[in-house]
Amino acid sequence: MSIDTLTGRFAALTLLFVALAELFVLIPAVSNFRTDYLQTRLEKAQIASLALLAAPEDESITADLESELLANAGVYNVVLRRDDVRQLVLSSPLPGPVAATHDLRQRSTLRSALAALRQLADRRDEVIRVIGAPVNHAGQLIEITLSTGPLRHAMVEYGLRVLIGSAVLIALTAALLNLAAQRLILKPIRRVIRHMASYSAAPEDARLIIKPAARITELREAESALASMQTTLTQALKQKERLAGLGQAVAKISHDLRNILTTSQIFADRLEDSADPAVRRAAPKLVNSISRAVNLCETTLAFGKAEEPPPTLSRFDLRGLADDITEAELLLLDRAAGPPLVDFVTDISPNLVIRADRDQLHRVLSNLIRNARQAIEASGRPGTIEIAATETDHDWQIRVGDSGPGLPQKARDFLFQPFTSTTRKGGSGLGLVIAADLVRGHGGRLELLRSDENGTEFCITLPRGSLGENLAEG
């Protein structure tokens, strides 16, 4: 039985506590035995003295009889005090000086226990004086002297008998408690462990969910909680499995549809050169519709990936990246009918160099700027998009703000949740989700600072230093 197991520790604690309890019983028992032993010697000495007291005054007992009486009593001398007269009744030579005096008339539980422990610890055979009250009030006191050797020997024998009986009691108690623990506690726990092991091997199998059957309230509550957790997990795994299959199907469809729409977009671009005026007027709308469909397929495919690749950090000019993005957006404005509604303002120092993944940051800024441009165009009123950046000792902060109509309350409530935060017809609601994931991959964060009737402003915060240090700090 290993001490590392619950059974082993329970048995060890049972043995320890029972042994401690028996120790508290053993000390008073040995102390009482010592007191009874001395009291018995007093009584025997009193009986022996009666032989001398009963003899006529003109006669005395022989030396052999006196020695026999003292030997039967187990003492050296007997002194009686009667009528305030101290009388040496029986006597024999002492083997040594009197080492201590014990008065049984002044008994104390603690004092008796300490005296018994000292007696057991002291191996010397000494002479002690014991004083007590005579039986049946046959005097004022009786005093004897005796050797401690027989006393200690008797105490040791009695203590060993008590210890042997205690050992048997301890073993029996430990065995019974262990059997009870095995039956009432450990067996139900092992049942729960077996169910957990079998369930972990196939969590999708609902037949392996534990059925609460313990009779102990606490264990039954634990089994009920485990059953509830297993039921929830099994349902979630089944739902996730179905969603995973659906996601694979959607990814395949989006991939094929994107290829088809890309080809259609090429042919739609050529319609703008058609000689038919009606076709030329309808071509931009067709191209925009196809572009939105292609964008939806691309964002769906990007979101369907298990994870984005880790950023490849490099140092680059942030102003140059912002200019590339705004130039691309200006080209899209040139294709729209009528004068452009959007004006771009870049407030970034030409000397500002940051450390990040340029391609991923391009995707993030493109998404924010494109959303701002589309919001302004949808409002039909001219507006401005501003890209600004600052740096501190700890991070870089890039702000993208616009003077558009702002985000509706529903979009703000579900801003970074897929398929819910879009405000544009035909949008997927995945752009901000992907952008936030890319920023988190850098150890930073994407936040909405404000959104009201005066416009919307986002802030990208990227920590300085190495990516490993940034992630460790985060």
C-alpha positions as CSV (number, residue, x, y, z in Angstrom):
1,M,0.0,0.0,0.0
2,S,1.7,3.2,-1.2
3,I,1.6,6.3,0.9
4,D,1.0,8.3,-2.3
5,T,-2.4,6.7,-2.7
6,L,-5.6,7.9,-0.9
7,T,-5.9,4.4,0.7
8,G,-2.3,4.5,2.0
9,R,-2.6,8.0,3.5
10,F,-6.0,7.2,5.1
11,A,-4.5,4.0,6.7
12,A,-1.4,5.9,7.9
13,L,-3.5,8.7,9.4
14,T,-5.7,6.2,11.1
15,L,-2.7,4.4,12.6
16,L,-1.3,7.7,13.7
17,F,-4.4,9.1,15.4
18,V,-5.3,5.8,17.1
19,A,-1.7,5.5,18.4
20,L,-1.9,9.1,19.7
21,A,-5.2,8.2,21.4
22,E,-3.6,5.1,23.0
23,L,-0.6,7.1,24.2
24,F,-3.0,9.4,26.1
25,V,-4.5,6.3,27.6
26,L,-1.2,4.5,28.4
27,I,0.3,7.3,30.5
28,P,-2.6,7.6,32.9
29,A,-2.9,3.8,33.1
30,V,0.8,3.4,34.0
31,S,0.5,6.2,36.5
32,N,-2.5,4.6,38.2
33,F,-0.7,1.3,38.2
34,R,2.2,2.9,40.0
35,T,-0.1,4.4,42.6
36,D,-1.9,1.1,43.1
37,Y,1.4,-0.7,43.5
38,L,2.6,1.6,46.2
39,Q,-0.8,1.6,47.9
40,T,-0.7,-2.2,47.9
41,R,2.8,-2.2,49.5
42,L,1.4,0.1,52.2
43,E,-1.5,-2.2,52.9
44,K,0.8,-5.3,53.0
45,A,3.1,-3.5,55.3
46,Q,0.2,-2.6,57.6
47,I,-0.9,-6.2,57.7
48,A,2.6,-7.3,58.5
49,S,2.9,-4.8,61.3
50,L,-0.3,-6.3,62.9
51,A,1.7,-9.5,63.8
52,L,4.0,-7.4,66.0
53,L,1.2,-5.3,67.4
54,A,-0.9,-8.3,68.3
55,A,2.0,-10.0,70.2
56,P,2.2,-9.6,74.0
57,E,4.2,-6.7,75.3
58,D,6.7,-9.0,77.0
59,E,7.3,-11.1,73.8
60,S,9.0,-10.1,70.6
61,I,8.9,-11.8,67.2
62,T,12.0,-13.5,65.9
63,A,14.4,-11.9,63.4
64,D,13.5,-14.6,60.8
65,L,9.8,-13.9,61.2
66,E,10.4,-10.1,60.9
67,S,12.4,-10.7,57.7
68,E,9.7,-12.9,56.3
69,L,7.0,-10.3,57.0
70,L,9.1,-7.6,55.3
71,A,9.8,-9.8,52.3
72,N,6.1,-10.6,51.9
73,A,5.3,-6.9,52.0
74,G,8.2,-6.1,49.7
75,V,9.5,-3.3,52.0
76,Y,12.5,-2.6,54.2
77,N,11.0,-0.7,57.1
78,V,7.5,0.0,58.4
79,V,6.7,3.0,60.6
80,L,3.4,3.7,62.1
81,R,2.2,6.9,63.8
82,R,-0.5,6.3,66.3
83,D,-1.7,8.7,68.9
84,D,0.9,11.2,67.8
85,V,3.6,8.6,68.5
86,R,5.9,7.5,65.7
87,Q,6.9,3.9,66.1
88,L,9.3,1.8,64.0
89,V,7.3,-1.4,63.8
90,L,9.4,-3.5,61.4
91,S,12.9,-2.8,60.2
92,S,15.8,-4.2,58.2
93,P,19.1,-2.8,56.9
94,L,18.7,-0.4,54.0
95,P,20.9,-1.0,50.9
96,G,21.4,2.7,50.5
97,P,20.2,6.1,51.4
98,V,16.6,7.2,50.8
99,A,16.6,9.0,47.4
100,A,13.1,10.4,47.5
101,T,9.9,10.6,49.5
102,H,6.4,10.2,48.0
103,D,3.3,11.1,50.0
104,L,0.2,9.3,48.6
105,R,-2.1,11.4,50.7
106,Q,-1.4,14.4,48.4
107,R,-2.3,12.9,45.1
108,S,-2.4,14.9,41.8
109,T,-3.0,13.5,38.4
110,L,-0.3,15.5,36.7
111,R,2.2,14.9,39.5
112,S,1.5,11.2,39.5
113,A,1.9,11.1,35.7
114,L,5.2,12.9,35.8
115,A,6.5,10.7,38.7
116,A,5.5,7.6,36.7
117,L,7.4,8.8,33.6
118,R,10.5,9.7,35.7
119,Q,10.3,6.2,37.2
120,L,10.2,4.5,33.8
121,A,13.1,6.7,32.6
122,D,15.3,6.1,35.6
123,R,17.0,2.7,35.4
124,R,18.8,3.0,38.8
125,D,17.6,0.8,41.7
126,E,17.1,3.2,44.6
127,V,15.4,3.3,48.0
128,I,12.4,5.5,48.3
129,R,10.1,6.4,51.2
130,V,6.3,6.2,50.7
131,I,3.8,7.8,53.1
132,G,0.1,7.0,53.2
133,A,-2.9,6.7,55.4
134,P,-3.5,3.4,57.2
135,V,-6.5,1.2,56.3
136,N,-9.6,1.5,58.4
137,H,-8.1,4.5,60.2
138,A,-5.7,2.3,62.2
139,G,-3.4,5.2,62.9
140,Q,-2.4,8.6,61.6
141,L,0.0,7.5,58.9
142,I,2.0,4.6,57.7
143,E,5.5,5.0,56.3
144,I,7.5,2.4,54.4
145,T,10.8,2.2,52.5
146,L,11.2,0.0,49.4
147,S,13.4,-0.5,46.4
148,T,12.4,1.0,43.0
149,G,13.8,-1.9,40.9
150,P,10.7,-4.2,41.4
151,L,8.4,-1.2,41.0
152,R,9.9,-0.2,37.6
153,H,10.0,-3.8,36.5
154,A,6.3,-4.2,37.3
155,M,5.5,-0.9,35.5
156,V,7.3,-2.0,32.4
157,E,5.5,-5.3,32.3
158,Y,2.2,-3.6,32.7
159,G,3.0,-1.0,30.0
160,L,4.0,-3.8,27.6
161,R,0.7,-5.6,28.2
162,V,-1.2,-2.3,27.5
163,L,0.9,-1.6,24.4
164,I,0.3,-5.1,23.0
165,G,-3.5,-4.8,23.6
166,S,-3.4,-1.3,22.0
167,A,-1.5,-2.6,19.0
168,V,-4.2,-5.2,18.4
169,L,-6.8,-2.6,18.9
170,I,-5.0,-0.2,16.5
171,A,-4.6,-2.9,13.8
172,L,-8.3,-3.9,14.1
173,T,-9.5,-0.3,14.1
174,A,-7.3,0.6,11.1
175,A,-8.5,-2.5,9.2
176,L,-12.2,-1.7,9.8
177,L,-11.8,1.9,8.9
178,N,-9.9,1.0,5.8
179,L,-12.6,-1.4,4.7
180,A,-15.2,1.2,5.4
181,A,-13.3,3.8,3.4
182,Q,-12.8,1.4,0.5
183,R,-16.5,0.6,0.4
184,L,-18.0,4.0,1.0
185,I,-15.5,6.4,-0.5
186,L,-12.8,4.9,-2.6
187,K,-15.0,2.5,-4.6
188,P,-17.3,5.3,-5.8
189,I,-14.3,7.5,-6.6
190,R,-12.7,4.7,-8.7
191,R,-16.0,4.4,-10.5
192,V,-15.9,8.1,-11.4
193,I,-12.2,7.7,-12.5
194,R,-13.1,4.8,-14.8
195,H,-15.9,6.8,-16.3
196,M,-13.7,9.8,-16.9
197,A,-11.0,7.6,-18.6
198,S,-13.5,5.8,-20.8
199,Y,-15.2,9.1,-21.7
200,S,-12.0,10.8,-22.6
201,A,-11.2,8.1,-25.1
202,A,-14.4,8.8,-27.0
203,P,-16.1,12.0,-25.8
204,E,-18.5,12.0,-28.8
205,D,-20.2,8.8,-27.6
206,A,-23.2,9.8,-25.5
207,R,-23.4,6.2,-24.1
208,L,-20.2,6.9,-22.0
209,I,-21.7,9.7,-20.0
210,I,-21.7,8.8,-16.4
211,K,-25.1,8.1,-14.7
212,P,-25.1,9.3,-11.0
213,A,-25.5,6.3,-8.7
214,A,-23.5,7.2,-5.5
215,R,-25.3,7.0,-2.2
216,I,-23.2,9.6,-0.6
217,T,-24.6,13.1,-1.1
218,E,-21.2,14.7,-1.9
219,L,-20.2,12.0,-4.4
220,R,-23.6,12.0,-6.1
221,E,-23.3,15.8,-6.5
222,A,-19.9,15.3,-8.0
223,E,-21.2,12.7,-10.4
224,S,-24.2,14.9,-11.4
225,A,-21.8,17.8,-12.1
226,L,-19.6,15.5,-14.2
227,A,-22.6,14.1,-16.1
228,S,-23.8,17.7,-16.8
229,M,-20.3,18.7,-18.0
230,Q,-19.9,15.6,-20.2
231,T,-23.4,16.1,-21.7
232,T,-22.5,19.7,-22.6
233,L,-19.1,18.8,-24.0
234,T,-20.6,15.9,-26.1
235,Q,-23.2,18.2,-27.6
236,A,-20.6,20.9,-28.2
237,L,-18.3,18.4,-29.9
238,K,-21.1,17.2,-32.1
239,Q,-22.0,20.7,-33.1
240,K,-18.4,21.6,-33.7
241,E,-18.0,18.6,-35.9
242,R,-21.0,19.6,-37.9
243,L,-19.8,23.1,-38.2
244,A,-16.3,22.0,-39.2
245,G,-17.9,19.9,-42.0
246,L,-20.0,22.9,-43.0
247,G,-17.0,25.1,-42.9
248,Q,-15.0,22.9,-45.2
249,A,-17.9,22.8,-47.6
250,V,-18.2,26.6,-47.5
251,A,-14.5,27.0,-48.0
252,K,-14.5,24.8,-51.1
253,I,-17.5,26.6,-52.5
254,S,-16.0,30.0,-51.8
255,H,-12.7,28.9,-53.4
256,D,-14.4,27.8,-56.6
257,L,-16.8,30.7,-56.6
258,R,-13.9,33.1,-56.3
259,N,-12.2,31.7,-59.3
260,I,-15.4,31.9,-61.3
261,L,-16.1,35.5,-60.2
262,T,-12.5,36.5,-61.0
263,T,-12.9,35.4,-64.6
264,S,-16.3,37.1,-64.7
265,Q,-14.6,40.3,-63.4
266,I,-12.1,40.3,-66.3
267,F,-14.9,40.0,-68.8
268,A,-17.0,42.7,-67.0
269,D,-14.0,45.1,-67.2
270,R,-14.1,44.8,-71.0
271,L,-17.8,45.7,-71.1
272,E,-16.7,49.3,-70.3
273,D,-15.3,49.5,-73.8
274,S,-18.5,48.4,-75.3
275,A,-20.0,50.6,-78.1
276,D,-23.5,50.3,-76.5
277,P,-24.0,53.3,-74.1
278,A,-26.4,51.3,-71.9
279,V,-23.8,48.5,-71.5
280,R,-21.1,51.1,-70.5
281,R,-23.4,52.6,-67.9
282,A,-24.2,49.2,-66.4
283,A,-20.7,47.9,-66.5
284,P,-19.4,49.7,-63.4
285,K,-22.3,48.5,-61.3
286,L,-21.7,44.9,-62.5
287,V,-17.9,45.3,-61.8
288,N,-18.7,46.5,-58.2
289,S,-21.1,43.7,-57.6
290,I,-18.6,41.1,-58.7
291,S,-15.8,42.8,-56.7
292,R,-17.9,42.6,-53.6
293,A,-18.6,38.9,-54.2
294,V,-14.9,38.2,-54.7
295,N,-14.1,40.1,-51.5
296,L,-16.7,38.1,-49.6
297,C,-15.2,34.8,-50.9
298,E,-11.6,35.9,-50.0
299,T,-12.6,37.0,-46.4
300,T,-14.5,33.8,-45.8
301,L,-11.5,31.8,-46.9
302,A,-9.2,33.8,-44.7
303,F,-11.5,33.5,-41.7
304,G,-11.9,29.8,-42.2
305,K,-8.2,29.1,-41.7
306,A,-7.3,27.5,-38.4
307,E,-4.9,30.4,-37.6
308,E,-3.0,33.2,-39.2
309,P,0.7,32.6,-39.8
310,P,2.9,34.2,-37.1
311,P,4.0,37.7,-38.1
312,T,7.4,38.1,-39.7
313,L,8.8,41.2,-38.1
314,S,10.9,43.7,-40.0
315,R,11.6,47.4,-39.8
316,F,9.9,49.6,-42.5
317,D,8.7,53.1,-43.2
318,L,5.1,53.5,-41.9
319,R,4.5,56.6,-44.1
320,G,5.4,54.7,-47.2
321,L,2.9,51.9,-46.3
322,A,0.1,54.4,-45.6
323,D,0.8,56.1,-49.0
324,D,0.6,52.8,-50.9
325,I,-2.8,52.1,-49.3
326,T,-4.3,55.5,-50.0
327,E,-3.1,55.4,-53.6
328,A,-4.8,52.1,-54.1
329,E,-8.0,53.6,-52.6
330,L,-7.7,56.6,-54.8
331,L,-7.7,54.4,-57.9
332,L,-11.0,52.9,-56.8
333,L,-12.4,56.4,-56.3
334,D,-11.4,57.3,-59.9
335,R,-13.5,54.4,-61.2
336,A,-16.7,55.7,-59.5
337,A,-19.0,57.9,-61.4
338,G,-19.0,61.6,-60.5
339,P,-16.4,63.6,-58.5
340,P,-14.7,61.8,-55.6
341,L,-16.3,62.2,-52.2
342,V,-13.3,61.2,-50.1
343,D,-10.2,63.1,-49.3
344,F,-7.2,61.4,-47.6
345,V,-5.0,63.1,-45.0
346,T,-1.8,61.4,-43.8
347,D,-0.3,62.7,-40.6
348,I,2.8,60.4,-40.2
349,S,6.4,61.6,-39.9
350,P,8.5,60.5,-42.8
351,N,11.2,59.3,-40.3
352,L,8.8,57.1,-38.4
353,V,10.0,53.5,-38.6
354,I,8.2,50.7,-36.9
355,R,8.8,47.0,-36.4
356,A,6.0,44.7,-37.6
357,D,4.9,42.3,-40.3
358,R,4.4,44.7,-43.3
359,D,2.0,42.5,-45.2
360,Q,-0.3,41.9,-42.2
361,L,-0.3,45.5,-41.2
362,H,-1.1,46.4,-44.8
363,R,-4.2,44.1,-44.6
364,V,-5.2,45.7,-41.3
365,L,-4.9,49.3,-42.5
366,S,-6.5,48.5,-45.9
367,N,-9.5,47.1,-44.1
368,L,-10.0,50.1,-41.8
369,I,-9.4,52.6,-44.6
370,R,-11.7,50.7,-47.0
371,N,-14.5,50.6,-44.4
372,A,-14.1,54.3,-43.8
373,R,-14.2,55.1,-47.6
374,Q,-17.3,52.9,-48.2
375,A,-19.1,54.5,-45.2
376,I,-18.5,58.0,-46.6
377,E,-19.6,57.0,-50.1
378,A,-22.7,55.4,-48.7
379,S,-23.7,58.6,-47.0
380,G,-23.4,60.6,-50.2
381,R,-21.7,63.5,-48.5
382,P,-18.0,64.5,-48.9
383,G,-15.7,63.3,-46.1
384,T,-12.2,63.0,-44.9
385,I,-10.1,59.9,-43.9
386,E,-7.1,60.7,-41.7
387,I,-4.2,58.3,-40.9
388,A,-2.0,59.4,-38.1
389,A,0.7,57.8,-36.0
390,T,2.7,58.5,-32.9
391,E,5.3,56.6,-30.9
392,T,6.2,56.4,-27.2
393,D,8.9,54.6,-25.2
394,H,6.7,51.5,-25.1
395,D,4.5,51.3,-28.2
396,W,3.4,52.7,-31.6
397,Q,-0.1,54.0,-32.0
398,I,-1.7,54.3,-35.5
399,R,-5.1,56.0,-35.7
400,V,-7.5,55.8,-38.6
401,G,-10.4,58.2,-38.4
402,D,-13.1,59.4,-40.8
403,S,-15.8,62.1,-40.8
404,G,-18.5,59.6,-41.9
405,P,-21.9,58.9,-40.4
406,G,-20.5,56.6,-37.6
407,L,-21.4,53.1,-36.8
408,P,-24.9,52.1,-35.7
409,Q,-25.3,50.8,-32.2
410,K,-25.7,47.2,-33.3
411,A,-22.4,47.2,-35.1
412,R,-20.7,48.7,-32.0
413,D,-22.2,46.0,-29.8
414,F,-20.9,43.2,-32.0
415,L,-17.8,45.0,-33.4
416,F,-15.3,42.1,-33.5
417,Q,-17.7,39.2,-33.9
418,P,-17.9,37.5,-37.3
419,F,-20.8,38.0,-39.6
420,T,-22.5,40.5,-37.3
421,S,-20.6,43.8,-37.4
422,T,-21.1,44.7,-41.0
423,T,-23.1,47.8,-41.9
424,R,-22.7,47.5,-45.7
425,K,-25.0,45.6,-47.9
426,G,-23.1,42.6,-49.3
427,G,-20.4,42.8,-46.5
428,S,-19.4,39.7,-44.5
429,G,-18.5,41.3,-41.2
430,L,-15.2,39.5,-41.2
431,G,-12.8,42.3,-42.0
432,L,-12.6,43.7,-38.5
433,V,-12.4,40.2,-37.0
434,I,-9.4,39.3,-39.1
435,A,-7.8,42.7,-38.5
436,A,-8.1,42.3,-34.7
437,D,-6.6,38.8,-34.9
438,L,-3.6,40.1,-36.9
439,V,-3.0,42.9,-34.4
440,R,-3.2,40.5,-31.5
441,G,-0.7,38.3,-33.3
442,H,1.8,41.2,-32.8
443,G,1.0,41.4,-29.1
444,G,-1.0,44.6,-29.7
445,R,-4.7,45.5,-29.7
446,L,-7.2,47.1,-32.1
447,E,-9.7,49.5,-30.4
448,L,-12.7,51.6,-31.3
449,L,-12.0,55.1,-29.8
450,R,-15.2,56.8,-30.9
451,S,-18.1,56.5,-33.3
452,D,-20.8,59.1,-33.5
453,E,-22.4,61.5,-36.0
454,N,-19.1,63.2,-36.4
455,G,-17.3,60.1,-37.6
456,T,-15.4,57.0,-36.4
457,E,-11.9,56.5,-35.2
458,F,-9.9,53.3,-34.6
459,C,-6.5,52.9,-32.9
460,I,-3.9,50.2,-33.5
461,T,-1.4,49.8,-30.6
462,L,1.8,47.8,-31.4
463,P,4.3,47.2,-28.6
464,R,7.9,48.0,-29.2
465,G,10.7,45.4,-28.7
466,S,10.8,41.8,-29.9
467,L,7.7,39.8,-30.5
468,G,8.7,37.2,-27.9
469,E,9.2,39.9,-25.3
470,N,5.8,41.5,-26.2
471,L,4.0,38.1,-25.9
472,A,5.8,37.3,-22.6
473,E,4.8,40.6,-21.2
474,G,1.2,40.1,-22.4
